[in-house]
Amino acid sequence: MNKFKPVSSQVDLPTIEEETLKFWKENKIFERSIEERPKDKKYTFYDGPPFITGLPHYGSLLPSIVKDLFPRYQTMIGHKVRRVWGWDCHGLPAENKVEAQLGIKSKKAIEELGVDKFINACRAYVSDVSSEWNWYIDHIGRWVDMEHAYRTMDLSYMESVMWVFKQLYENKLIYKGKKVVMFCTRCSTQLSNFEIAMDNSYKDIDDPSVYIKFPVKGRKNIYFLVWTTTPWTLPGNLALAINPDEEYIGVEVGNELLIVSKKLVDRSLDQDWVLKENYKGKELIGMRYEPLYNFFQTGDRDYKIYGADFVTTDEGTGIVHIAPGFGEDDYELGQKVGLSIISHVDDAGKITEEITPWKGMYIKDADKKIKDDLIGRGLLFRSQIVKHSYPFCYRCDTPLIYKAVDSWFVAVNKIKNQMLETNNNISWVPKHMKNGRFKKGIESAPDWNISRSRYWGSPMPVWECPCGEIFVPGSVKELEEASGQKITDLHKPAIDEIKVPCKKCQEKAVRVKEVLDCWFESGSMPYAQLHYPFENKEEFEDSFPADFITEYIAQTRGWFYNLHVISNALRRSESFKNVVVTGTLLGNDGRKMSKLFGNYPDPKMLINKYGGDALRLYLMSSPVMKGEDMNFFEEGVADNYKFLLVLWNSYKFFIDYASVFNFDPDKFPLGSNGKFLKVMDRWILSRLEQLALDLNIAFGSYDTIQISRLLKEFLTNDFSTWYIRRSRDRINNSGDVVDRNVCLSIMYKVLSDYSKLLAPLAPFISEEIFMKLTKEDSVHLQYYPQGDKALLDERLMEDMVRIRQLVEMGHAKRKEAGIKLRQPLLKFTYSLPEKLSADLEQIMADELNVKKIEYKKSSLNELKGDVDTNITQELKAEGEARELIRNIQQMRKVMNLTLNDKIVVFAPNLTSDEKLIDFIKKQTNAVKLQIAETLKIEVV
C-alpha cells in the first residue's frame, strides 16, 4: 500500500490554508500548544492592543505577524507562551468617532447633549467589535485568544490603572501644576509632546509673519523691534527677552529709532537704515516699554526687558515677545522672574470677553483684526506670510496651540537617570535604537502630562477637598470604604457623583474633572491585563519583565516609552527584555497608505490571492523589520508565493517518486543506511544541521530578515536547485534500488525537518507538508530542531561552495562561447591549492557536462576554472541526443504523462549509436525509437 497521497502540481495555497485553519480549530491545536508545555518554562510578550473598531490594515497586520512568529518558535523550543488579545477602547480616537456619529463638533456640544449620553454612545461604539478582525488574524496565521480578550474599558483593567496611579502618587512622582502644554482647541484638551512626535503630526502651513514696534518707555520714537507668527498672543504680552551675550544696535529708519540684533538687522528690515547706537545685550536688561494692550491688571515686573539664553539669532529680530500663557520658554521665564500670567484664550480657541474688541473670535480669525489695529496705531512695521512646520492634533487634525493650563504630571525627570540605566538591560532590534532614538527620547523628555479634559477614559483617581486635602484611592474597595457607596463603574459621569468625606475637615471631597491620558493606560498594560495586584500575582511576577515586545518605530516615543516610565516608577526595572522595532509601511507611491490614493492592494483580496504565508514571508524578510520605512508592493508578496511554489514542487517531486517506487521511510530509515550515503547526501545533511544551528541563533537575536534569508537560501540554492536536481538520475528509473531509497530517505528527512524549521515563519504550508509526510501530530506541537555541531562536515561544505563557484566559471565560459549546457564538452580544468575528491570532481563533471576533470595545483588561495570548448563529432551527436530528450520530456509534460507511462518515440535524424539510443530510452521511459519526418510520441 502506498504511504503517500498524490500531490497536484496545480496547487492552490490559499485553499490549503483554509483547510489548515479548519484542522487547527477542530483539533484545538493552538490550545494544545499552550497546554502541552510545562508551566515552569514561561515565555511572555506584550501584545500592544489595536483600537477596537475599524478594519485591520497592513500596519496592524505587520506587528501581529511578528507577535506570532516568535511565540511559535518559543513554543517549539518548549516554552509555555500565553497569548491573549487586547483592545484599546478609551481616548480621543473613540470620542472623535462618536462625535461624528452624533453630529457634534465641540466639547461644549457634549456638555449640552449630556455627559451620560455621550459616555453611553462611546460604550456602544467600542462594544461593536468588527468580526472582520477574526478573519484577518486567522488568515495571517496568528494564534491568539481573542475570545478572552481584555479591554481597557473593563472595570478590572481600570482598577489596576487606579492602583498604578496611586503607587506613583505615593512615591511622589505625580504632581499638579500649571504649565504650558500642547493644546487642541477642537478637542479642548491638552496633549503630550510624545503624542505629536510619535506620529510626526507636523505640517507646513502659512502663517502671518509680523514685525511689531514696542515703544521704549520714556523715550519718544524709539522702539524695540519684535517678530512673531502668532499675532493673537500679543494681548497676552508681558515681557520682551534678549540674549545678554549678543550685540544689538539702534538704527534710524525715517524719524524712528529701532532696536534690533546686529546679526539680524538686514533680515529684519526691508528698507534703508542708518546706524545710530550700539548696545551689549546685557545693557538692555531692565529697560521698560509701553504695553501694546492693557486689558488686564498687571504687576511691576511686567513690561520689562529680560535676558534669556533661549533667544537666538537664527530668525526674527533677536528680541522675543513673551506671553507666559502661551509658550513653554515664555512660561518658564515668567515663573523665574515673577511675571503675571494672562490667558485670554478659552479651551475652544476663542478670545475671552476681557479682550472686548475681539471677544468670542477664533484666534486665527483674530490675527487679521489685531494686525489691522496695530497698523492703525502705527505699531506694525512689516508684515508678510511665512511657511513653517506646525503641530496638529493627531486625531482631529486641528492646529495646536501652546497654552498654560492646570494639569497633572508624572515627574519623569526624577527617574530619568534610572530609565537610562535600565535601558542598558534591553536588547533592541535594530541595535541603534537603544542609544539612538529611545535613549535620546528619554534624555529630552519633559515631565509627562497625564490629565485630559475629556470624558471617555479612566478617571483621574484624585478627590480634592476645599481645605486642600487630597484623597487618592488605589482600588475600588478603598474608594467604596471611603465613600460608603457601591462602585460598579469608574467612568464619567458615575464616578463624578462619588463624594468622599474629608478626614481633615469632614467636608465632601470631589473628584477632579479630568480623565487619564489613554497612554497611561497603555503603560499600565502589564499589570492591568492581569488585574494585578488584585489577581494573578504569581502569574504576573513570573512574566515580568516581558521577554519580548514589538511595534512600529513611532512607539519608541509612545508605548515603549510609557511602559518604561511606569515600570521604572513602580519597580525600578525595565518592562521588557527584547524589542523589535519595525519601520512604517507606506503605499506603493511612498505616501501614507490611503484608500483615497489607491496606493495599496486590499489586504483581504491579497490574502485570498496569495495566502497568509506569502504575506508573512514578504514582510518578515523586508527592510521594515530593521526599522526602515518601506513601500508595500503586491509584487513582493507574489515573489514570496513563488518561493512557496518552489517548496511545494520539491515536496511534489519527492511524493511522485516515493509513490512510484512505494518508498516507505519506516522500512528504510535514514539511520540504517549511513554506509550508503554519497557525497551529496552527506553534504545536504550537514547543511541541514547548519541551517538549524543558524536559525536558532537568528531567532535568539530576533532577526527576522536573517531567519527568512537562511530558510529561503537553503531551499532554493541548496535543496531544490542543487541536491534535488543533482539527484534526479539516482531516482528516475535507477537500477540501484538501495541508492534510490537512500536518496528518497534523505529527501524525506530534509522535507520533514525543514517543515519544522519553517513552521514559525510559514505555518500553513509547513503544517500541510509535515502532516502529509509524517502522519504525525501538528508540526506546531513538535520540538524545533536545534542542530548538532558534531554532525557538521565543515570541509565538505567549504568544498561544495568552491565547486559551485567553479561550476559558475565553467557556465560563464560556455555562455561566452555560445555553447548550450546540453552539448557535452571534453574537459574542465581547475586550479586550487588542494585537489578535490573524486566524488566532488564527478559532480563538477556532471554539472558542466564534460567528459573529464583536470587539476592544476595553485600556490595561491584562489579559484580558477576553464572549459575546453572544442566539439568533436562524437560530442556533437551526444549533444543532439540530449536536445531530443529535452523535447520529448516537454511533450510528456504537455500530455500530463506520469512517470510510469511508457512511450514510443518517432523522430527525424535518429542516431544509430546504440549507447545513445539506450540513453534516450532510459531518460524518457521510451520502449522504442522510430525514424519519422516529425517528432511525436505515443503512449504504449
Secondary structure in CASP SS format (residue, H / E / C, confidence):
PFRMAT SS
TARGET T0000
AUTHOR 0000-0000-0000
METHOD secondary structure of the structure
MODEL  1
M C 1.00
N C 1.00
K C 1.00
F C 1.00
K C 1.00
P C 1.00
V C 1.00
S C 1.00
S C 1.00
Q C 1.00
V C 1.00
D C 1.00
L H 1.00
P H 1.00
T H 1.00
I H 1.00
E H 1.00
E H 1.00
E H 1.00
T H 1.00
L H 1.00
K H 1.00
F H 1.00
W H 1.00
K H 1.00
E H 1.00
N C 1.00
K C 1.00
I H 1.00
F H 1.00
E H 1.00
R H 1.00
S H 1.00
I H 1.00
E H 1.00
E C 1.00
R C 1.00
P C 1.00
K C 1.00
D C 1.00
K C 1.00
K E 1.00
Y E 1.00
T C 1.00
F E 1.00
Y C 1.00
D C 1.00
G C 1.00
P C 1.00
P C 1.00
F E 1.00
I C 1.00
T C 1.00
G C 1.00
L C 1.00
P C 1.00
H C 1.00
Y H 1.00
G H 1.00
S H 1.00
L H 1.00
L H 1.00
P H 1.00
S H 1.00
I H 1.00
V H 1.00
K H 1.00
D H 1.00
L H 1.00
F H 1.00
P H 1.00
R H 1.00
Y H 1.00
Q H 1.00
T H 1.00
M H 1.00
I C 1.00
G C 1.00
H C 1.00
K E 1.00
V E 1.00
R C 1.00
R C 1.00
V E 1.00
W E 1.00
G E 1.00
W E 1.00
D E 1.00
C C 1.00
H C 1.00
G C 1.00
L H 1.00
P H 1.00
A H 1.00
E H 1.00
N H 1.00
K H 1.00
V H 1.00
E H 1.00
A H 1.00
Q H 1.00
L H 1.00
G C 1.00
I C 1.00
K C 1.00
S C 1.00
K H 1.00
K H 1.00
A H 1.00
I H 1.00
E H 1.00
E H 1.00
L H 1.00
G C 1.00
V H 1.00
D H 1.00
K H 1.00
F H 1.00
I H 1.00
N H 1.00
A H 1.00
C H 1.00
R H 1.00
A H 1.00
Y H 1.00
V H 1.00
S H 1.00
D C 1.00
V C 1.00
S C 1.00
S C 1.00
E H 1.00
W H 1.00
N H 1.00
W H 1.00
Y H 1.00
I H 1.00
D H 1.00
H H 1.00
I C 1.00
G C 1.00
R C 1.00
W C 1.00
V C 1.00
D E 1.00
M E 1.00
E E 1.00
H E 1.00
A E 1.00
Y E 1.00
R E 1.00
T C 1.00
M C 1.00
D C 1.00
L H 1.00
S H 1.00
Y H 1.00
M H 1.00
E H 1.00
S H 1.00
V H 1.00
M H 1.00
W H 1.00
V H 1.00
F H 1.00
K H 1.00
Q H 1.00
L H 1.00
Y H 1.00
E H 1.00
N C 1.00
K C 1.00
L C 1.00
I E 1.00
Y E 1.00
K E 1.00
G E 1.00
K E 1.00
K E 1.00
V E 1.00
V E 1.00
M E 1.00
F E 1.00
C E 1.00
T C 1.00
R C 1.00
C C 1.00
S C 1.00
T E 1.00
Q E 1.00
L E 1.00
S C 1.00
N H 1.00
F H 1.00
E H 1.00
I H 1.00
A H 1.00
M H 1.00
D C 1.00
N C 1.00
S C 1.00
Y E 1.00
K E 1.00
D E 1.00
I E 1.00
D E 1.00
D E 1.00
P E 1.00
S E 1.00
V E 1.00
Y E 1.00
I E 1.00
K E 1.00
F E 1.00
P E 1.00
V E 1.00
K C 1.00
G C 1.00
R C 1.00
K C 1.00
N C 1.00
I E 1.00
Y E 1.00
F E 1.00
L E 1.00
V E 1.00
W E 1.00
T E 1.00
T C 1.00
T C 1.00
P H 1.00
W H 1.00
T H 1.00
L H 1.00
P H 1.00
G H 1.00
N C 1.00
L C 1.00
A E 1.00
L E 1.00
A E 1.00
I E 1.00
N C 1.00
P C 1.00
D C 1.00
E C 1.00
E E 1.00
Y E 1.00
I E 1.00
G E 1.00
V E 1.00
E E 1.00
V E 1.00
G C 1.00
N C 1.00
E E 1.00
L E 1.00
L E 1.00
I E 1.00
V E 1.00
S E 1.00
K C 1.00
K C 1.00
L C 1.00
V H 1.00
D H 1.00
R H 1.00
S H 1.00
L C 1.00
D C 1.00
Q C 1.00
D C 1.00
W C 1.00
V E 1.00
L E 1.00
K E 1.00
E E 1.00
N E 1.00
Y E 1.00
K E 1.00
G H 1.00
K H 1.00
E H 1.00
L H 1.00
I C 1.00
G C 1.00
M C 1.00
R E 1.00
Y E 1.00
E C 1.00
P C 1.00
L C 1.00
Y C 1.00
N C 1.00
F C 1.00
F C 1.00
Q C 1.00
T C 1.00
G C 1.00
D C 1.00
R C 1.00
D C 1.00
Y C 1.00
K E 1.00
I E 1.00
Y E 1.00
G E 1.00
A C 1.00
D C 1.00
F C 1.00
V C 1.00
T C 1.00
T C 1.00
D C 1.00
E C 1.00
G C 1.00
T C 1.00
G C 1.00
I E 1.00
V E 1.00
H E 1.00
I E 1.00
A C 1.00
P C 1.00
G C 1.00
F C 1.00
G C 1.00
E H 1.00
D H 1.00
D H 1.00
Y H 1.00
E H 1.00
L H 1.00
G H 1.00
Q H 1.00
K H 1.00
V H 1.00
G C 1.00
L C 1.00
S C 1.00
I C 1.00
I C 1.00
S C 1.00
H C 1.00
V E 1.00
D C 1.00
D C 1.00
A C 1.00
G C 1.00
K E 1.00
I E 1.00
T C 1.00
E C 1.00
E C 1.00
I C 1.00
T H 1.00
P H 1.00
W H 1.00
K C 1.00
G C 1.00
M C 1.00
Y E 1.00
I H 1.00
K H 1.00
D H 1.00
A H 1.00
D H 1.00
K H 1.00
K H 1.00
I H 1.00
K H 1.00
D H 1.00
D H 1.00
L H 1.00
I H 1.00
G H 1.00
R C 1.00
G C 1.00
L C 1.00
L E 1.00
F E 1.00
R E 1.00
S E 1.00
Q E 1.00
I E 1.00
V E 1.00
K E 1.00
H E 1.00
S E 1.00
Y E 1.00
P E 1.00
F E 1.00
C C 1.00
Y C 1.00
R C 1.00
C C 1.00
D C 1.00
T C 1.00
P E 1.00
L E 1.00
I E 1.00
Y E 1.00
K E 1.00
A E 1.00
V E 1.00
D E 1.00
S E 1.00
W E 1.00
F E 1.00
V E 1.00
A C 1.00
V H 1.00
N H 1.00
K H 1.00
I H 1.00
K H 1.00
N H 1.00
Q H 1.00
M H 1.00
L H 1.00
E H 1.00
T H 1.00
N H 1.00
N C 1.00
N C 1.00
I C 1.00
S E 1.00
W E 1.00
V E 1.00
P C 1.00
K C 1.00
H H 1.00
M H 1.00
K H 1.00
N H 1.00
G H 1.00
R H 1.00
F H 1.00
K H 1.00
K H 1.00
G H 1.00
I H 1.00
E H 1.00
S H 1.00
A C 1.00
P C 1.00
D C 1.00
W E 1.00
N E 1.00
I C 1.00
S E 1.00
R E 1.00
S C 1.00
R C 1.00
Y C 1.00
W C 1.00
G C 1.00
S C 1.00
P E 1.00
M C 1.00
P C 1.00
V C 1.00
W E 1.00
E E 1.00
C C 1.00
P C 1.00
C C 1.00
G C 1.00
E C 1.00
I E 1.00
F E 1.00
V C 1.00
P C 1.00
G C 1.00
S C 1.00
V H 1.00
K H 1.00
E H 1.00
L H 1.00
E H 1.00
E H 1.00
A H 1.00
S H 1.00
G C 1.00
Q C 1.00
K C 1.00
I C 1.00
T C 1.00
D C 1.00
L C 1.00
H C 1.00
K C 1.00
P C 1.00
A C 1.00
I H 1.00
D H 1.00
E H 1.00
I C 1.00
K C 1.00
V E 1.00
P E 1.00
C C 1.00
K C 1.00
K C 1.00
C C 1.00
Q C 1.00
E C 1.00
K E 1.00
A E 1.00
V E 1.00
R E 1.00
V C 1.00
K C 1.00
E C 1.00
V E 1.00
L E 1.00
D C 1.00
C H 1.00
W H 1.00
F H 1.00
E H 1.00
S H 1.00
G H 1.00
S C 1.00
M H 1.00
P H 1.00
Y H 1.00
A H 1.00
Q C 1.00
L C 1.00
H C 1.00
Y C 1.00
P C 1.00
F C 1.00
E C 1.00
N C 1.00
K H 1.00
E H 1.00
E H 1.00
F H 1.00
E H 1.00
D H 1.00
S H 1.00
F C 1.00
P C 1.00
A E 1.00
D C 1.00
F E 1.00
I E 1.00
T E 1.00
E E 1.00
Y E 1.00
I H 1.00
A H 1.00
Q H 1.00
T H 1.00
R C 1.00
G C 1.00
W H 1.00
F H 1.00
Y H 1.00
N H 1.00
L H 1.00
H H 1.00
V H 1.00
I H 1.00
S H 1.00
N H 1.00
A H 1.00
L H 1.00
R H 1.00
R C 1.00
S C 1.00
E C 1.00
S C 1.00
F E 1.00
K C 1.00
N E 1.00
V E 1.00
V E 1.00
V E 1.00
T E 1.00
G C 1.00
T C 1.00
L E 1.00
L E 1.00
G C 1.00
N C 1.00
D C 1.00
G C 1.00
R C 1.00
K C 1.00
M C 1.00
S C 1.00
K C 1.00
L C 1.00
F C 1.00
G C 1.00
N C 1.00
Y C 1.00
P C 1.00
D C 1.00
P H 1.00
K H 1.00
M H 1.00
L H 1.00
I H 1.00
N H 1.00
K H 1.00
Y H 1.00
G C 1.00
G H 1.00
D H 1.00
A H 1.00
L H 1.00
R H 1.00
L H 1.00
Y H 1.00
L H 1.00
M H 1.00
S C 1.00
S C 1.00
P H 1.00
V H 1.00
M H 1.00
K H 1.00
G C 1.00
E C 1.00
D C 1.00
M E 1.00
N E 1.00
F C 1.00
F C 1.00
E H 1.00
E H 1.00
G H 1.00
V H 1.00
A H 1.00
D H 1.00
N H 1.00
Y H 1.00
K H 1.00
F H 1.00
L H 1.00
L H 1.00
V H 1.00
L H 1.00
W H 1.00
N H 1.00
S H 1.00
Y H 1.00
K H 1.00
F H 1.00
F H 1.00
I H 1.00
D H 1.00
Y H 1.00
A H 1.00
S H 1.00
V H 1.00
F C 1.00
N C 1.00
F C 1.00
D C 1.00
P C 1.00
D C 1.00
K C 1.00
F C 1.00
P C 1.00
L H 1.00
G H 1.00
S H 1.00
N C 1.00
G H 1.00
K H 1.00
F H 1.00
L C 1.00
K C 1.00
V H 1.00
M H 1.00
D H 1.00
R H 1.00
W H 1.00
I H 1.00
L H 1.00
S H 1.00
R H 1.00
L H 1.00
E H 1.00
Q H 1.00
L H 1.00
A H 1.00
L H 1.00
D H 1.00
L H 1.00
N H 1.00
I H 1.00
A H 1.00
F H 1.00
G H 1.00
S C 1.00
Y C 1.00
D C 1.00
T H 1.00
I H 1.00
Q H 1.00
I H 1.00
S H 1.00
R H 1.00
L H 1.00
L H 1.00
K H 1.00
E H 1.00
F H 1.00
L H 1.00
T H 1.00
N H 1.00
D H 1.00
F H 1.00
S H 1.00
T H 1.00
W H 1.00
Y H 1.00
I H 1.00
R H 1.00
R H 1.00
S H 1.00
R H 1.00
D H 1.00
R H 1.00
I H 1.00
N C 1.00
N C 1.00
S C 1.00
G C 1.00
D C 1.00
V H 1.00
V H 1.00
D H 1.00
R H 1.00
N H 1.00
V H 1.00
C H 1.00
L H 1.00
S H 1.00
I H 1.00
M H 1.00
Y H 1.00
K H 1.00
V H 1.00
L H 1.00
S H 1.00
D H 1.00
Y H 1.00
S H 1.00
K H 1.00
L H 1.00
L H 1.00
A C 1.00
P C 1.00
L C 1.00
A C 1.00
P H 1.00
F H 1.00
I H 1.00
S H 1.00
E H 1.00
E H 1.00
I H 1.00
F H 1.00
M H 1.00
K H 1.00
L H 1.00
T H 1.00
K C 1.00
E C 1.00
D C 1.00
S C 1.00
V H 1.00
H H 1.00
L H 1.00
Q C 1.00
Y C 1.00
Y C 1.00
P C 1.00
Q C 1.00
G C 1.00
D C 1.00
K H 1.00
A H 1.00
L H 1.00
L C 1.00
D C 1.00
E H 1.00
R H 1.00
L H 1.00
M H 1.00
E H 1.00
D H 1.00
M H 1.00
V H 1.00
R H 1.00
I H 1.00
R H 1.00
Q H 1.00
L H 1.00
V H 1.00
E H 1.00
M H 1.00
G H 1.00
H H 1.00
A H 1.00
K H 1.00
R H 1.00
K H 1.00
E H 1.00
A H 1.00
G C 1.00
I C 1.00
K C 1.00
L C 1.00
R C 1.00
Q C 1.00
P C 1.00
L E 1.00
L E 1.00
K E 1.00
F E 1.00
T E 1.00
Y E 1.00
S E 1.00
L E 1.00
P C 1.00
E C 1.00
K C 1.00
L C 1.00
S C 1.00
A H 1.00
D H 1.00
L H 1.00
E H 1.00
Q H 1.00
I H 1.00
M H 1.00
A H 1.00
D H 1.00
E H 1.00
L H 1.00
N C 1.00
V E 1.00
K E 1.00
K E 1.00
I E 1.00
E E 1.00
Y E 1.00
K E 1.00
K E 1.00
S C 1.00
S C 1.00
L C 1.00
N C 1.00
E C 1.00
L C 1.00
K E 1.00
G E 1.00
D E 1.00
V E 1.00
D C 1.00
T C 1.00
N C 1.00
I C 1.00
T C 1.00
Q H 1.00
E H 1.00
L H 1.00
K H 1.00
A H 1.00
E H 1.00
G H 1.00
E H 1.00
A H 1.00
R H 1.00
E H 1.00
L H 1.00
I H 1.00
R H 1.00
N H 1.00
I H 1.00
Q H 1.00
Q H 1.00
M H 1.00
R H 1.00
K H 1.00
V H 1.00
M C 1.00
N C 1.00
L C 1.00
T C 1.00
L C 1.00
N C 1.00
D C 1.00
K C 1.00
I E 1.00
V E 1.00
V E 1.00
F E 1.00
A E 1.00
P C 1.00
N C 1.00
L C 1.00
T C 1.00
S C 1.00
D C 1.00
E H 1.00
K H 1.00
L H 1.00
I H 1.00
D H 1.00
F H 1.00
I H 1.00
K H 1.00
K H 1.00
Q H 1.00
T H 1.00
N C 1.00
A E 1.00
V E 1.00
K E 1.00
L E 1.00
Q E 1.00
I E 1.00
A C 1.00
E C 1.00
T C 1.00
L C 1.00
K E 1.00
I E 1.00
E E 1.00
V E 1.00
V C 1.00
END
